[in-house]
Each structure stands twice: as C-alpha cells, then as structure tokens.
C-alpha cells in the first residue's frame, strides 16, 4: 500500500510539473550559431506582426506594445558602446523594394547605415490585463520574437521567442523588491514583456557590456 501511495504521489508531482510547463507558454530555448565577428549593431524600431516600422499603422493594442518595446530597448541598450538604436526617420530614407519583408528592410538598413548586424523585434501580441495587482478578469498576455541579422552573410545569427500569458501557478517573475512585494501579483503587459525581453537579451552572446 505504501508503494502505491508513493507512486500516486510521484504521478501527481509529474502532472503538476507538466501543467506548469504548459502554462508558461515559453517558446523553445534561444537559438544561436557559432559566433561571427560583430563590432557594431543597429537596433531596428520594433514592429507589429505584418506591419513595417515605417509603414501602415498597426491596431492600437499592438501599437502600444511596439511603443513599449521601443522604450524598453532604449533603456536596455543605454550605455552600450557598440549598439545604436536606428531612428524611424532613417528608415524612411532607405531605398528598398521588397517592403513586405522585414528582414529585407533590416538588411538594407544595416548595409546603408554601416552596421555589422541589425536586431529585428516583432511584437505579435500585447494584451493588457483586465484587473488589478491581486485580482483579474483577464491576465496580461504578450508574445514577441527577436532576430539578429548579420550583414556579412545576410543570415540570422541569433533568434529567440517569448510567448506567455500569466497564470496563477506561475511564480512572480519580477524580482522581489520593496515595490513589488514578495507575494504573487498579476503583472501588467508592460511588466510581463519587460521581464521577457530582459531575459532574452541577457542570454544573447552578442549583447555583452564592455
């Protein structure tokens, strides 16, 4: 009987772990190939899925997500010596014909603005929570992808994805500070996408501070 109880307990633990893994909805681990020499990186303005940074305006929810990500990228790369944000105005002066392909625009931007690599960020979902820190009707839900394109060979040399809807079973992914407290909190979309963006960029081998 004791063995049966132990087996049932082990099965319960496995089921809980599977449930938690499903709730996180985080895409497979970051992908990266052998490092190539990179001395300068341009950060393309974030874009919403299906919309170029300098093209037609995206729906309001995705536009808010793009603006949030642009602000977070500016904060993250402040102080980097070899990384620069590409202003939206610089894209409007570029000559590119295949406007339907974002990576083509990134390649043109990198070549014409003389970067060794260009980071492309695409916001696929940005849904704000409906509720407060401790009670929600609908939780925050975000998804984005990152691609680093090398100018030398035109290939994606690093990529990563983040896709998450906060669930009660998830631990609070924000650092525990006086302002956040120590208990479970429902995050805003900005907090959720900020935590994901920092995690992904911190794991990129090409973004190391001098």
C-alpha angles and dihedrals in degrees: 000000000000090000090051091052091049091050092050091048092051091049091051091052091050091050091051091050091050091049092050092048090052093048094054092062091194113159121239118292125292115285124221137161130209108311116262123204109272123173101165133030129192120206111217115214109265117260137202118243108279095010128095118224092245097034138076116343115258126227114291096255094052091042089057089050092051092049090048092051092047089054092047092049091051090052094045096051097041106125097021110133098203100037125081133177113237108227118231090239091062090060093055090063095052122107109228130147105189096070092164094069118071095195089056089055090048091051092050091047092050095047097044095042092042103241124150091218139006128211116221118198121190122190109210100172135011113172118169119221119256103222141025139295092282106027130037140175092198123014125224115273127190140169132182141156133215127206128179112204121200116217095208095066103008091237131133103249097181134016139170140175135207123194118167142153111188115246131190091243092059119097115240102273093200118094112263107251137149090268097049098038124210103274132085114287134185105239127221118240089255092053092047096048091042092055091048095046093050092048093051097044092046088058095051110105092209095060103070120143116239 
